[in-house]
């Protein structure tokens, strides 16, 4: 009975196998094309990242004269109490900047996603968010140094604090930490916004509309519908921002130079001073290798919490 197609004979196994092989070969050709296009880029990045790391490892296990000394530089690096002071200050800096950046960027993304419907306005916000990211950090440091200067700074002028009791933003330990963190917040909160806003565009509109019809609150909608889509992006943003905080250097060097005292002598500035101010490249290289290993382990942990590709 094949008139209505109800009892049509099933496809022959060889035909099914042929279709599977054809689909697999087509997918393989596409993957090969992708790999061929990406190979020059990833190959260049791999070489540029690997060669300095190998040189740092060699420098870390040799003396100034070139002789092999094993882990001596690592022992000296880990035995310096100033290292742990710089790690402490870096942690304080991260504790100030990262929550504000992530929560602020996420909040702005949700606000724009839910309230702004005009594509023109969304594009204008997108362009405005890109401006702080593309400005070199040296230039950002110079501008904010003018903002926070004690005698002629714009901030003290606006606050009306130009007399003898004016706030010393870059010379007072608590204020210097806040000032340097504010620069990071100003420059990288837009980055978090852009990533989170892009993630919100992947949330199925059908799920959101169904939740709204069922009377779900905005918090329920965010927690049960939008957050699962944003969680991998939040983890990646957290990783990249922690990596940026560990290597933060330019604007801090311009603003405070690591002072007052060791208040803003973060890990990157500490390694810089060990290597170039005190000319101890062996200890600085050992610290750089340890930081690289620590970040690799941290990234491995982050990957375990990312959803697997279910292709």
N, C-alpha and C positions, 0 to 999 in steps of 0.2 A: 504494500500500500504506500505508494509514493506520490499519489496525486496531491495530497495536502501537505506533504513533507513531514507528517508526524512520525512516520515509521521509516524515515530515510536511513539508509545504511550508514553506520559510523565511518568516519574517515579512516583510511588505511593507515596502519602504524608507520609504514615507510613514508607516507605523505607527511604525517605529523613530525617524524624525525627530520625530514628534509626542511620543513618550515623552521624547526628549532635550530638546525645547523645554519640555515640562511640568516636567521635573526642573530645568532651568536657571532657569525662571521661579520655581519654588518656592524654589530656593537664593537667587535674587536678592532675593525678598521677605524671606527670613530675614536676609540680609546688610543690607538696607535697614532692617529693624527694629533690628538690632544697632547700626547707625550712628546711628539716631535716638535710641536709648537712651543711647549713649555720648557723643553730640555735646555735651550740656550740660556733662558732666563735663570732657571734654577741652577744650572751649571755655573753660571757667572757668580750668582750669590753664594753658592757653596764654596767656590774657590776664594772669593773675597773674605768669607767668614772663616774658612779653615786655615788658610795660611797664617793670619795673625794669631790664631789660637795655638797653632803648632809652635810658632816663634815664642809665644808667651810661655808655653810649657818648657821649651828649651832654656829660655832665660831663667825660669823659676828653679830649675835643677842644676844650674851652673853658677859658678862664681864670676866676678868681674873679669878675671883672667881667662875664663873659658873652661875651667876645670869642673868636673862633675862633683857636686856636693850633695846629691840626693834631696832629702826633704828639709834641709837646714833652713832654707828661705821660708818654707811653710811654717816651721816651728817659730822662727822669729816673728813672722807675721801674726800668728795666732797668740803669741806671747806679749804683744804690744797692747797695753790697756787702752790706748787711744783708739784702737780699732773698735772696741766695744762701745766706747763713747760715741764714735761716728755712727755705729749701727743703732744705738739708742736714739740719737737725733734724727736719723733717717726714719725710724719707726714713728717718732712723734710727728714728723712732717707728713708721713703717709696717713697717720690717724686723723690728721686735720684735713688733708686735701682729698683723699680718696672717697670718703663717705659723701662729702658735699658734691663732688664731681659726679659720682654715680647716681645718687638720689636726685640731684638737681637736673642732670641730663635726662634721666628717666621721667621725672616730673614734667619737664618742658616737652618731651616727646609725646607724653600722654595728653597734655593740654593741647598741643597743636593738632594731634591726630583726631581728637574728639571735638574740637571747637572750630578749627579753621577748615573750611570747605573749599575756599578759592585756591585754585592751582597757582595763580599768580602770587598770592600772598605766601603760599607754601614755598614757592621758588625763591621769593625774596628772603624768607627766613633761612632757607638752605644756604643762599649766598652769604648772608650775614654770619652764619655759623662757620663758614669756611674761612673767613678772614683771619680770626685769631690763630687758626691751625697752621696757615701757610706763612705767617710772619716768622722770620728767624728768631730764635730765642735770644740771641745777642741783642737784636733790635728791641725786643720786648723788655729785656732787662734795662736797657738804656732809657726807654720811655718810662718805666715804672720807677727808675731811680730819680727821675725828674718829679714824679708824682710824690714820692716819699721823702724827698730831701727836706731836711729840718728847716732851713732858713728860707728857702724860696719854693718849696714843694707845693704843688697844686692842692694836695689834700689838706695841708695845714692852713693854707689860705682860705679854702672853702670852710674849714672848721673855725676860722677866726683865731687860730692858735699860732700866732707869729711872734709872741713875746718871749720872755725868758723861760717860761714854763711850757714851751711848745713840746709836743710829743717827739721823741727821737726814734722814729720808726725803724731806722737801720742800725742804731747804736744801742738800743735797749734789748736785752736777750729775749724777753717774751714777745715784744713788738716785732723784732727782726724775724722770728719764726713765723709769725702771722703774716708779715709782709711778703716773705718769700713764698709761703703757701698760697697767698691770694693770687699771685701771678700764675701759678700752676692751675689754680681753679679757673681763673679767667680764660686761660688758653685752651684747656682740655675738657671743660664741661661741654662745650659745643661738639667735641668729638663724640662724647658719650651720647649726646642728643641725636646726632646723625645716625649712629649705629642702632640705637633703640627705635628711632622713628622708622628706619628701614625694616627692622624686625616686626614692627606693628603692622606694616603693609602686608606681611605674610599671613596674618591671622584671618581665617575664613570669615567673610562677612555674614554667611549664613548662621554660623555659630553665635556670633554677636547678636544678630537680630533675633534669633530664637531665645537667647537669654534675656533680652530686653522685653520680649513679649511675655515671658514668664515672670517678669517683675524683678529681675536681678538688679541689685544695686551696682553702682560703679565699682565698688571695692570687690564684690563677688565676681563681677565680670573680669576684672583685672586678675584676681587670684586664680580663678578656675579656667579661664579661657586664654587670656593674653600672656600671663606669666609663664606657662609651659612653653610657649613659643619663644619667649625672651630669655629663658634660663641659660641656654647654651651661649647666647650672645653676652649675657651678663658675666659668665665665667671667663670668656675670652677677653672681654673688656677689662675685667679685674686683673687678668694675667698681664695684658699689655700695659696697663697703668702701673702695676707694681714694677714691671721691668723698667718703665720710664722713670719712676721715682728712684729706683736704685741707681740709674745712670744720670740723674738730673745734675746738671753742671753749669750750663751757660749763663742762665739768668741769675743763678745764685752767686756765681763768681763775679758778675757785674754788679749786683746789688750789695753784697756784703763781703765777698771774698772769703766766706767761711766764718766770719765773725758775727757778733763780738765774741771773743774767746773761741770756743768750739761750738757755739750755739747752732750755727748753720753749716758746720763742717760735716757735711753728709758723706756717705761712703765713697762716692765718686771723687769728691774734693780731697778726701783723705788719701785715696790711692794716688791722685795727681800730685799731692804734696810729697808723699813718700818717694814717688818715682822721679820727679823733676826738681822739686825744691831741695830735697835731701839726697838726690842722686842715688837712690837705692832701687835700681830697676829690678833686681832680683826679688826683693820683698814685694814690690808693686806688681810684678808679673805673677807671683804666687797668689796674691790677693785676687787678681783678675781671673786666674784659673779657678779659684774657689768660688767666686761669684758666678762664673759660667756654669760650673758643675751644679751649684745650688739652684740656679734658674732652670737648668735642664731637668732636675729632679722635680721641681715645682710644676713645670709644664707637663711632665709625665703624670703627676697626680691630677692636674686639671683635666687631662685627656680621659681619665677614668670616669669622670663625671659627665662627660659629653655623650649625647645619644649616639649610638652606633648607626652607621649608614645602612638603612634597610633596603636601599635600591630596589 
